[in-house]
Amino acid sequence: MTAKQTEPVTIISLRELNLATPEPRPRESKTFTVEEAVETIGFGRFHIALFLIMGSTGVAEAMEIMLIAVVSPVIRCEWQLENWQVALVTTGDNLELLIFHTLARAQKRHKSEKMVFFGYMVFSILFGLLADRYGRWKILFISFLWGAYFSLLTSFSPSYIWFVFLRTMVGCGVSGHSQGLIIKTEFLPTKYRGYMLPLSQVFWLAGSLLIIGLASVVVPTIGWRWLIRIASIPGIILIMAFKFIPESARFNVSTGNTQAALATLERIAKMNRSVMPEGKLVEPILEKRGRFADLLDAKYLRTTLQIWVIWLGISFAYYGVILASAELLERDLVCGSRSESEVAVTVGVLEESQSPCYCHMFAPSDYRTMIISTIGEIALNPLNILGINFLGRRLSLSITMGCTALFFLLLNICTSSAGLIGFLFMLRALVAANFNTIYIYTAEVYPTTMRALGLGTSGSLCRIGAMVAPFISQVLMSASFLGALCLFSSVCVVCAISAFTLPIETKGRALQLELGLNEYY
């Protein structure tokens, strides 16, 4: 009888068993977003370079904006300009310098809109729209190139008309400088935005002090035209320095250029000596970018309207401080020391006796006063940074706006000259803190697809408020100084309420690529 073959059966059975066993499935590949990459890489040397280069845009912008203030007495003398003609080329922030003119100079009365304001207002929206569609870096580069070119041309102005036109073109270029803030915002990790963005105000202070110091030396010696040429140098240097700053990775992924975004993030990680998240960079492509209609969409309507109210109110309050200061200093209304009739007679006599003279140059004391006034704008910066980071953007802004309203009313209290200067100093510091906070909030609250446009439209409305303030306030101030103060205070209260009731708090919140309705309310 043949023996039973068992070995082949065993081999077959084992093979069948192996075939029946399911093979392990491959693991799903990991993915990450730009937000996760930015947070993983963290803060490092790249961000310090970013802060220095993009922050320096504030130096160039401050020098351009403050420039006409320090040369206005000279061009007034050279071309024998009337008050309204000087006002026509005066940029908004130059008003702060005019409050320190004596009554005889009479440069406070503004009878026309500022042309630089008009250029800024129009191009602020246009540059914001283009930045959301074509890139922040491109618009920033173009705006600086534009501004430096027309600023240099201004120094060769053969007449007053050319001067006004060229300064308008400079204002158009300056309106694109806000893209530097957006680039910083989109590269900074969440917990560092509340510290690094407010510190950028230091660069604005440096630029303001630099142009005042240069003016005190250059204007009396080699003339105002050389001052304009020297003031263009920081902008030209920055144009060359921009090559070290890449396009926003958040913008690149929104356009579908994932490879460029990944290369940028890897470069940042290498500079910071950090690591990238594991996996593949994945973000949705967003074709609808930079659309004005999105600002008024149901998802963003409430926030947009409240932000616009706040920007208008802060700008109106800022120039309210300037105008109230001018009224108090020129009319010497401290404790009612001079009657209205005395003031009217004095004004009439001085204007009549000195109206033919167009040459009233700045004295050294004027430059010192400008420096003190400028330093006041950064006085509350440390407290502002603490409030932004610990209380949040909304509460911090509502508190500073409420304090601004209070100090407006305190201007009517009978006090010494030192007390008056103290109130004015605090008001300047508070309105600067208000601007600081609303800039940060606006850059954080909007998604990448409309961030530049949101900031651009807000900046445009800010200029409208600056142009309206002199017309409204001066008419009311001439009738009732207390009434004007109450008006400015009331606007600040409305802004404080609007800030407190904003729909979302951006403190500790990731920047959104595209917000949904459920994320917003």
BELBELHU-V706229 format. One record per residue. RES is the residue in three letters. NEAR is the number of other C-alpha atoms within 10 Angstrom. D_FIRST is the distance of its C-alpha to the first C-alpha in Angstrom with 1 decimal. Layout:
BEGIN
res=(RES:RES)
near=(NEAR:NEAR)
d_first=(D_FIRST:D_FIRST)
END
This chain:
BEGIN
res=(MET:THR:ALA:LYS:GLN:THR:GLU:PRO:VAL:THR:ILE:ILE:SER:LEU:ARG:GLU:LEU:ASN:LEU:ALA:THR:PRO:GLU:PRO:ARG:PRO:ARG:GLU:SER:LYS:THR:PHE:THR:VAL:GLU:GLU:ALA:VAL:GLU:THR:ILE:GLY:PHE:GLY:ARG:PHE:HIS:ILE:ALA:LEU:PHE:LEU:ILE:MET:GLY:SER:THR:GLY:VAL:ALA:GLU:ALA:MET:GLU:ILE:MET:LEU:ILE:ALA:VAL:VAL:SER:PRO:VAL:ILE:ARG:CYS:GLU:TRP:GLN:LEU:GLU:ASN:TRP:GLN:VAL:ALA:LEU:VAL:THR:THR:GLY:ASP:ASN:LEU:GLU:LEU:LEU:ILE:PHE:HIS:THR:LEU:ALA:ARG:ALA:GLN:LYS:ARG:HIS:LYS:SER:GLU:LYS:MET:VAL:PHE:PHE:GLY:TYR:MET:VAL:PHE:SER:ILE:LEU:PHE:GLY:LEU:LEU:ALA:ASP:ARG:TYR:GLY:ARG:TRP:LYS:ILE:LEU:PHE:ILE:SER:PHE:LEU:TRP:GLY:ALA:TYR:PHE:SER:LEU:LEU:THR:SER:PHE:SER:PRO:SER:TYR:ILE:TRP:PHE:VAL:PHE:LEU:ARG:THR:MET:VAL:GLY:CYS:GLY:VAL:SER:GLY:HIS:SER:GLN:GLY:LEU:ILE:ILE:LYS:THR:GLU:PHE:LEU:PRO:THR:LYS:TYR:ARG:GLY:TYR:MET:LEU:PRO:LEU:SER:GLN:VAL:PHE:TRP:LEU:ALA:GLY:SER:LEU:LEU:ILE:ILE:GLY:LEU:ALA:SER:VAL:VAL:VAL:PRO:THR:ILE:GLY:TRP:ARG:TRP:LEU:ILE:ARG:ILE:ALA:SER:ILE:PRO:GLY:ILE:ILE:LEU:ILE:MET:ALA:PHE:LYS:PHE:ILE:PRO:GLU:SER:ALA:ARG:PHE:ASN:VAL:SER:THR:GLY:ASN:THR:GLN:ALA:ALA:LEU:ALA:THR:LEU:GLU:ARG:ILE:ALA:LYS:MET:ASN:ARG:SER:VAL:MET:PRO:GLU:GLY:LYS:LEU:VAL:GLU:PRO:ILE:LEU:GLU:LYS:ARG:GLY:ARG:PHE:ALA:ASP:LEU:LEU:ASP:ALA:LYS:TYR:LEU:ARG:THR:THR:LEU:GLN:ILE:TRP:VAL:ILE:TRP:LEU:GLY:ILE:SER:PHE:ALA:TYR:TYR:GLY:VAL:ILE:LEU:ALA:SER:ALA:GLU:LEU:LEU:GLU:ARG:ASP:LEU:VAL:CYS:GLY:SER:ARG:SER:GLU:SER:GLU:VAL:ALA:VAL:THR:VAL:GLY:VAL:LEU:GLU:GLU:SER:GLN:SER:PRO:CYS:TYR:CYS:HIS:MET:PHE:ALA:PRO:SER:ASP:TYR:ARG:THR:MET:ILE:ILE:SER:THR:ILE:GLY:GLU:ILE:ALA:LEU:ASN:PRO:LEU:ASN:ILE:LEU:GLY:ILE:ASN:PHE:LEU:GLY:ARG:ARG:LEU:SER:LEU:SER:ILE:THR:MET:GLY:CYS:THR:ALA:LEU:PHE:PHE:LEU:LEU:LEU:ASN:ILE:CYS:THR:SER:SER:ALA:GLY:LEU:ILE:GLY:PHE:LEU:PHE:MET:LEU:ARG:ALA:LEU:VAL:ALA:ALA:ASN:PHE:ASN:THR:ILE:TYR:ILE:TYR:THR:ALA:GLU:VAL:TYR:PRO:THR:THR:MET:ARG:ALA:LEU:GLY:LEU:GLY:THR:SER:GLY:SER:LEU:CYS:ARG:ILE:GLY:ALA:MET:VAL:ALA:PRO:PHE:ILE:SER:GLN:VAL:LEU:MET:SER:ALA:SER:PHE:LEU:GLY:ALA:LEU:CYS:LEU:PHE:SER:SER:VAL:CYS:VAL:VAL:CYS:ALA:ILE:SER:ALA:PHE:THR:LEU:PRO:ILE:GLU:THR:LYS:GLY:ARG:ALA:LEU:GLN:LEU:GLU:LEU:GLY:LEU:ASN:GLU:TYR:TYR)
near=(3:4:5:6:8:8:9:9:10:11:11:11:12:12:11:11:10:11:10:9:8:7:8:6:6:6:6:6:8:11:13:15:16:25:19:16:20:22:17:15:21:23:20:16:14:21:20:13:13:20:20:13:18:26:22:24:28:25:25:29:27:23:26:26:21:24:23:21:25:26:19:23:20:22:20:20:15:13:12:17:18:14:18:17:18:25:24:18:25:26:27:21:19:18:22:22:21:23:22:22:18:15:17:18:20:17:20:26:15:19:14:17:21:24:23:27:26:20:22:26:23:19:23:29:24:20:27:28:26:18:27:24:21:15:20:26:21:14:23:26:21:16:25:24:17:18:30:25:18:20:25:20:18:21:17:15:15:9:11:18:11:14:19:21:18:25:25:25:23:27:30:27:30:27:29:28:25:26:28:22:22:25:25:21:21:24:24:23:23:22:16:15:21:27:16:18:21:20:18:20:21:18:20:23:20:18:25:25:22:17:26:21:16:14:24:18:13:18:19:12:10:10:14:21:19:17:21:25:16:16:26:22:13:17:24:16:12:18:17:10:12:17:11:11:15:18:19:22:23:25:27:21:24:23:20:16:15:22:13:16:22:20:13:18:22:17:15:24:22:16:14:17:13:15:15:20:18:11:11:13:18:15:19:13:14:15:11:13:23:23:16:15:10:18:21:14:11:11:17:20:14:15:24:22:16:18:22:22:20:28:27:25:25:27:25:26:30:25:25:25:24:23:24:22:21:22:18:17:19:19:20:15:18:18:13:13:10:12:11:13:9:11:15:11:11:15:17:11:13:14:16:11:11:13:13:10:13:19:17:15:18:19:9:10:10:18:19:14:12:22:18:13:18:22:17:20:22:20:17:16:20:13:11:26:23:14:20:24:17:12:15:19:25:25:20:25:30:23:20:23:29:21:19:29:26:17:19:27:19:16:24:18:12:14:15:11:14:9:15:21:15:13:19:22:19:20:27:27:23:29:24:22:27:25:17:21:24:21:20:21:22:22:26:24:24:24:18:27:27:25:27:33:29:28:28:28:24:26:26:24:22:22:26:19:21:26:22:15:22:23:15:14:23:20:12:16:16:12:11:13:20:14:15:23:24:17:20:25:23:19:21:27:21:18:26:26:19:21:24:18:15:17:16:16:16:21:20:14:12:16:22:18:22:15:16:12:9:7:10:12:11)
d_first=(0.0:3.8:6.5:9.2:12.3:15.2:18.0:18.9:19.2:21.4:23.6:24.0:24.9:27.5:28.9:29.4:31.0:33.4:34.3:35.2:37.5:41.1:43.0:46.2:49.4:52.2:55.2:58.3:61.0:64.0:67.5:71.0:74.5:77.8:79.0:76.0:76.4:80.1:79.5:76.6:78.7:81.6:85.2:85.9:87.9:87.4:89.1:92.0:92.6:92.2:94.8:97.2:97.1:96.9:99.3:101.8:102.0:104.1:106.5:107.1:107.4:109.9:112.0:112.2:113.0:115.6:117.1:119.6:120.9:122.1:123.5:125.1:128.5:128.6:127.7:130.1:132.8:132.0:131.7:134.1:131.6:132.4:130.3:128.2:127.4:126.1:124.1:122.6:120.8:120.0:116.4:115.5:115.0:118.4:120.2:119.6:121.9:124.6:125.3:126.9:129.5:133.0:134.8:136.8:133.7:132.7:129.2:127.6:128.5:125.7:126.7:123.8:120.0:118.5:117.1:114.5:113.3:113.1:111.0:108.7:108.4:107.4:105.0:103.3:101.6:100.9:99.4:97.3:95.9:95.2:93.6:91.0:90.3:90.5:90.2:92.2:92.6:93.9:96.6:97.6:98.0:100.0:102.2:103.1:103.8:105.9:107.8:108.5:109.7:112.2:113.3:114.3:116.1:118.0:119.7:121.3:122.6:126.0:127.0:126.2:124.5:122.1:121.5:120.5:118.2:116.4:116.0:114.5:111.9:111.2:110.6:108.1:106.2:106.4:104.7:101.4:101.4:99.6:96.3:96.3:96.0:93.1:91.2:91.7:90.6:87.4:86.3:87.2:84.7:85.7:87.2:89.4:91.0:93.5:94.7:94.7:96.2:99.3:99.9:100.4:103.9:104.9:104.7:107.0:109.5:109.3:110.0:113.0:114.5:114.0:115.8:118.7:119.0:119.0:121.5:124.0:123.9:123.3:125.4:128.7:128.1:126.3:126.1:123.7:122.2:120.7:119.5:117.4:116.0:115.0:113.5:111.2:109.6:107.0:105.7:105.4:103.6:101.1:100.4:99.1:97.2:95.3:92.9:91.3:90.5:87.6:87.5:86.3:82.5:82.9:84.8:82.3:79.4:81.4:81.9:78.3:78.9:76.1:75.8:79.5:79.2:76.2:77.9:81.0:79.0:77.2:80.5:81.9:78.9:79.4:83.1:82.6:79.8:77.6:74.2:73.3:71.1:67.4:66.3:68.0:71.6:71.6:74.7:75.7:78.0:81.3:83.2:86.1:88.2:91.8:92.8:96.0:94.9:92.1:94.8:96.1:92.7:92.1:89.8:92.5:95.8:96.9:96.1:97.7:100.9:101.2:100.6:103.3:105.7:105.1:105.5:108.8:110.0:109.3:111.0:114.0:114.2:114.1:117.0:118.7:118.7:120.3:122.9:123.8:124.2:126.5:128.6:129.0:129.8:132.1:134.0:134.0:133.2:132.3:133.9:136.0:138.1:139.4:140.4:139.2:142.7:142.9:139.6:140.6:143.9:142.3:139.6:142.3:144.5:141.7:140.1:143.5:144.6:141.4:140.0:141.3:139.4:135.8:135.1:133.9:131.5:129.2:130.6:128.6:128.7:127.0:124.1:123.7:123.7:121.0:118.8:119.3:118.5:115.3:114.1:114.5:111.6:109.0:110.6:108.0:105.0:103.4:103.8:102.6:99.4:98.8:99.5:97.2:94.3:94.8:96.6:95.0:96.5:97.9:99.5:100.9:102.5:103.9:105.5:107.1:108.4:109.9:111.6:112.9:114.5:116.1:117.6:119.1:121.1:122.0:123.9:126.6:127.2:130.4:129.4:130.5:129.7:127.0:125.5:125.5:123.8:121.2:120.5:120.2:118.0:115.6:115.6:114.7:111.8:110.5:110.6:108.7:106.1:105.8:105.1:102.6:100.5:100.7:99.6:96.5:95.7:96.1:93.8:91.1:91.2:90.6:87.2:86.7:87.3:90.9:91.8:94.3:95.8:96.2:98.0:100.1:101.4:102.2:104.1:106.0:107.1:108.1:110.6:112.0:112.7:114.4:116.6:117.5:118.4:121.7:123.0:122.3:123.1:126.4:127.9:127.1:128.0:131.5:132.0:130.2:128.4:126.9:125.7:123.9:122.3:121.1:119.6:117.6:116.6:115.5:113.3:111.6:111.0:109.3:107.1:106.2:105.1:103.2:101.4:100.5:99.1:97.0:93.6:91.4:91.7:90.4:90.3:86.8:85.5:83.4:85.0:83.6:82.4:83.1:84.1:82.9:85.0:82.9:83.6:87.3:88.6)
END
